[in-house]
Amino acid sequence: MSTVEDLLREAMSREVEDVRGPAGLAAAVRRGSRARRLRARAVGTALVVVAVSGGAAFLLVEPEPAGKNAATSASVVTEVAVPDVVKMPPEQASARLEQAGLKPVLRTDPGEVTSQDPAAGTLVKPGTEIQLYSARKRAQHLGDLGDGRAFGGIRLTYLPDDLRWGRWSVKDTFGVTSYSTTYDEPGHPQGYYGLQVFVFEGKATEDPAKLLEKMDDRVDVGSAEGGIASVHETGSLHDLGVTGELQTPTVVWPLGDLWVQIKMSPDRAAKLGGTDAVKEELLKVARGVERTG
């Protein structure tokens, strides 16, 4: 590699043959060049400034050898591998994700994490939300319902093609002589739902009857007049155009001596992408409900 003196001589002979610098110029350039080279190493390049009389100056670039005297720059993290937090308690899983620079979001019941999205090992940007799903063991109060369409004195003759029985059921949870189960997309964690169906009889019918009284949007369910609305978790009613995480599209109607109520999860409502689509699906399922007893 050429020395500073070689570079100085070459530049001066080629560009400023008629210019003569003062005595000691080369030594001064060597000292200045060394200081500049130390500073320049932060970007991997040595700079040599050649000054001559008459105000002329030239900038020569001397590349630093790769791997030699190169400064170590701080690496910028652009992607993070999602840690595996399945089977961890939610608190531990959340802490592990936060340590990795990610944002944990618990989607269902508290309990051991049963699945995560994105999956472990996926490369994502720092700050990405990681959905954590967990669920306690679900009840089977009504036993094995087969395809899950018949329970509590009714049968669903229609379900959207992407939904399957959630393989759980409860009795008397929403009032004495009430029944409920859910239908969801295959592969979703237990406890998640797309549609939840309730059946009420006896004294338990008072609550759905009161709900219908408060509904302004009345609909023909086939067997009777029903009502449809978006129900906030506080109990307040809104039209189906009002959406959000706490808004649940709901249809309710009497079926003989029973009352039936169908709720659509806010996530599914958002997926369908519009008031008309939400209303159409709810009513199609409702009109397919038949009395079995």
C-alpha angles and dihedrals in degrees: 000000000000116000124232089256091054092050091047094051094046094049094046095046093048101041109022108029092149095047122090122193126211123270114280094028094124093052091048092050090049092054093045092044092054092053092047092048091056091052094044094055089081086076096035097252134101117218123205118194116202114199122191135179118273092051095280119141133180129196116215122190120216112185117223116235111260112260093010120108088337115154118238109238123204110264118236114226109222100164136029128201108234110242120233106251100161113133091021123120109258093250093053093044092050092050091049092052093046090052087056091052095255133126117239119211118189108211107182144015119340112258139091113336108257099181143355137209122239093035124242113283095027113137111234138161119269111269094032115149114246113202113220119198124195135160140178116236105287123236124251099197093154096042126226106349095185104219088003095235097113121061141123094021097307139089128207108222092182133045128161110265094245096056130087133179111282091224096237136090139179135204127204092001094118096039133319110305095017125132133193144173138161141233123211145166114280112259096030115124118265110270094038116109143189098189130011120198124201129192121195130189136170116001091352090072091075094081098052090044090055090047091054091051090060095049117101096187106076119190138188107246093180100248095048145344114285139174134239131198145139106263119206116215088248089062098253117136128228135169118270090259089072106085137170145119092292097040116097120190106226138183122191133180144151120263109190107296091344132077122216129201128184124194127192118209116245088238092057092045089054090048092054087054107213147047094250093052092048093049093045093053095046092050094045091055092043094050089052094059113109132187112245101187 
